[in-house]
Amino acid sequence: MDNLQVSDNSMSQQFTQELLNPNIDLATDYSEIYIDDLIQNETLKEIPIIKTVVGVIKTGISINKFFFAKKLLSFIREFNSGQIDAEKKDKFQKKINDDSQFRKKSTEQIMVCLDRFNDVKKALILANLFKAYVEEKISYEKFVFISISMERLHPHSYSFFSALEKVNYKIGHEFKGERDYDSESLLFSSGLAKEGPADWWSGFMLKEEGVLLYEFGIKPLED
């Protein structure tokens, strides 16, 4: 398929162009570089989407903008890592070409979340979730729900997901191990877990969105 055609200089088109036809060096792990490296890298700053989000700063350097650029670069690199179903990617590209409202809506959702994340790893998780959406493994509605919940998700809880997988994402009265109530409370606060399924059971279980977050967002980073 031909490269994404950009007819104007909108941020949403710059973003989708770089996401689907990246000009950045995909061999570079942007989550591991420092803000100083971004500030000094003139080549990166000339990439249209990075140039737009960083902007021309005459009175000083905005650290927040460069941190956002770091998360954005990390998102783009992770989305383009590994394999992605070519047919589904072409279908998604056609949709954003034909439907400017969808392109703007999805781009805005990603950028707002990236801007709010205080942990670069969340950008990688979000990229994997968006890849799962593009490959039609999760719905757009689920993607939005999870991405909003991620803002409240404490990084300390990432490792707890793999422990929950071993007990089918549910801890009930038959559980014989030692409960990690601190990690459980962190997932409760993010809206990704619930008590139940009965009043008599002071158990813990992940919601469907929590399972999807782990399966398609966090787990690929562990492989």
C-alpha positions in Angstrom: 0.0 0.0 0.0 1.2 3.5 -0.7 2.4 5.6 2.1 -0.1 7.6 4.0 -0.9 10.8 2.1 -0.8 14.0 4.1 -2.8 16.8 2.6 -2.3 19.2 5.5 -0.1 19.7 8.5 -2.5 18.6 11.2 -1.1 16.9 14.3 -3.4 13.9 13.9 -2.1 13.3 10.3 1.5 13.8 11.4 1.1 11.3 14.2 -0.6 8.6 12.0 1.9 9.1 9.3 4.8 8.5 11.7 3.0 5.6 13.4 2.3 3.7 10.2 5.4 4.8 8.2 8.0 5.6 10.8 11.0 7.7 10.0 12.5 7.3 13.4 15.3 4.7 14.1 13.4 1.7 15.4 16.6 0.2 16.7 16.8 2.9 19.4 15.1 2.2 22.7 13.7 5.7 23.4 12.4 4.7 26.8 16.0 4.3 27.9 17.3 7.7 26.6 17.4 10.8 28.7 15.7 14.1 28.1 19.1 15.7 27.4 19.6 13.3 24.5 16.3 14.4 23.0 17.2 18.1 23.4 20.5 17.7 21.7 19.3 15.4 18.9 18.6 17.8 16.0 17.5 15.0 13.6 14.7 13.8 15.9 13.5 17.3 16.4 13.0 17.7 12.7 10.5 14.9 12.5 7.2 16.7 11.9 5.2 15.2 14.8 8.1 15.8 17.2 8.7 19.3 15.9 5.1 20.0 16.5 4.8 18.7 20.1 8.1 20.2 21.2 7.6 23.5 19.5 9.9 26.4 19.1 10.9 27.6 22.6 12.6 30.9 22.7 12.6 31.6 26.4 13.8 28.2 27.7 13.3 24.5 27.5 10.0 22.9 28.5 10.9 19.6 30.2 7.3 18.4 30.1 7.3 18.7 26.3 10.5 16.7 25.9 9.2 14.1 28.3 6.0 13.9 26.2 8.2 13.5 23.1 10.1 10.7 24.8 6.8 8.9 25.5 5.5 9.5 22.0 8.7 8.1 20.4 8.5 5.1 22.7 4.9 4.5 21.7 5.7 4.6 18.0 8.7 2.3 18.3 6.8 -0.3 20.4 3.8 -0.2 18.0 6.2 -1.0 15.1 8.1 -3.7 17.0 7.5 -7.4 16.2 4.9 -8.5 13.8 1.5 -6.9 13.0 -1.1 -8.4 10.7 -0.5 -6.7 7.4 -4.1 -7.0 6.3 -5.5 -5.5 9.5 -3.0 -2.7 9.4 -4.0 -1.8 5.8 -7.6 -1.9 6.9 -6.9 0.5 9.7 -4.9 2.8 7.5 -7.7 3.0 5.0 -10.1 3.8 7.8 -8.0 6.7 9.1 -7.5 8.0 5.5 -11.3 7.9 4.8 -12.6 9.0 8.2 -10.9 12.2 9.5 -13.2 12.2 12.5 -12.0 8.8 13.6 -8.4 9.7 13.0 -8.7 12.8 15.1 -10.6 11.0 17.9 -8.2 8.1 18.1 -5.1 10.3 17.9 -6.4 12.6 20.6 -7.2 9.7 22.9 -3.6 8.4 22.6 -2.0 11.8 23.0 -4.0 12.8 26.0 -3.2 9.5 27.7 0.5 9.8 26.9 0.6 13.4 28.2 -0.9 12.2 31.5 1.3 9.2 32.0 4.2 9.7 34.5 5.8 6.4 33.6 7.4 5.7 30.2 6.5 2.0 30.4 2.8 2.9 30.2 3.5 4.3 26.7 4.8 0.9 25.7 1.8 -0.8 27.2 -0.5 1.6 25.5 1.2 0.9 22.1 0.7 -2.8 22.5 -3.0 -2.3 23.4 -3.5 -0.1 20.3 -1.8 -2.7 18.2 -4.3 -5.2 19.6 -7.1 -2.9 18.6 -5.7 -2.5 15.1 -5.5 -6.3 14.8 -9.2 -6.4 16.0 -8.3 -8.4 19.2 -10.0 -5.8 21.4 -12.7 -3.2 20.6 -12.1 0.5 20.5 -14.4 1.0 23.5 -12.3 -1.5 25.5 -9.1 0.3 24.4 -10.4 3.6 25.6 -11.6 2.2 29.0 -8.3 0.6 29.6 -6.2 3.6 28.5 -8.2 5.8 31.0 -7.7 3.3 33.8 -4.0 3.1 33.1 -3.6 6.7 34.3 -4.5 5.6 37.8 -2.5 2.3 37.6 0.6 2.3 39.8 3.7 0.9 38.2 4.3 -1.3 41.3 1.3 -3.4 40.2 2.7 -4.5 36.9 4.3 -7.6 38.3 1.1 -8.5 40.2 -0.7 -9.3 36.9 1.6 -12.2 36.1 1.0 -13.6 39.6 -2.8 -13.3 39.1 -2.5 -15.2 35.7 -1.4 -18.3 37.6 -4.7 -18.3 39.6 -6.9 -17.5 36.6 -7.1 -13.8 37.7 -9.2 -14.7 40.7 -8.5 -15.1 44.4 -11.3 -16.9 46.4 -11.8 -18.7 49.6 -9.9 -21.7 48.3 -6.7 -19.6 47.8 -4.0 -21.1 50.0 -1.2 -18.5 49.5 -0.5 -15.2 51.1 -2.6 -12.4 49.7 -0.9 -9.3 48.5 -3.4 -6.8 49.7 -1.3 -3.8 48.8 -1.2 -4.8 45.1 -4.9 -5.7 45.2 -5.8 -2.2 46.5 -3.7 -0.6 43.7 -5.8 -2.5 41.1 -9.0 -1.7 42.9 -8.1 2.0 42.7 -7.5 1.8 39.0 -11.0 0.4 38.3 -9.5 -2.8 36.8 -10.5 -5.2 39.6 -13.5 -5.9 41.8 -14.6 -7.9 44.7 -17.0 -10.9 44.4 -18.7 -12.7 43.0 -20.8 -13.1 46.1 -21.4 -11.1 49.3 -20.0 -14.0 51.4 -16.8 -14.1 49.5 -14.2 -11.4 50.4 -12.4 -12.3 47.2 -10.6 -10.5 44.5 -10.8 -10.7 40.7 -9.7 -8.8 37.6 -12.4 -7.3 35.4 -12.3 -8.2 31.8 -10.5 -5.0 31.0 -7.8 -5.9 33.5 -7.3 -9.2 31.9 -7.1 -7.6 28.4 -4.6 -5.0 29.8 -2.3 -7.8 30.9 -2.7 -10.2 28.0 -2.3 -7.6 25.2 -0.5 -4.7 26.9 1.8 -5.9 29.7 2.6 -9.5 28.9 4.2 -8.8 25.4 6.8 -6.7 27.3 7.7 -9.8 29.4 8.4 -12.1 26.4 
